[in-house]
Amino acid sequence: MRLEFAHVLSQLRRFDETLDQVDAVLRLTEDPCVIARALRKRGYVQFERGELREAFKTFRKSQTYEPKSPVARNELQLLFGMMQDAGLPPADFTPPPTTQSAHACSL
């Protein structure tokens, strides 16, 4: 429920409140699928705020909980390209894999 509320808040561009809801979700759950979704929401907010490096790291962290997420993979590919174009990626950043694979969590 909180993630749905966070989604609505993010669509209204109320990003501080969105992150408050995401933080609450992360405190209240141990479900890896929910944690992955919450981290992707945080990454979305960071992206919208222009915090590309932070967003990249957050989407990468979400893959710890849902390694085969096509959403995280697609966002990482987009972010990597944007960071490369802006001259931002440090040498230790590698492009995310481009292979398609099924994910364990339902959307």
Secondary structure, DSSP 4 states (H G I P E B T S, - for coil): -HHHHHHHHHHTT-HHHHHHHHHHHHHH---HHHHHHHHHHHHHHHHHTT-HHHHHHHHHHHHHH-TT-HHHHHHHHHHHHHHHHTT---TT--PPP------SS--
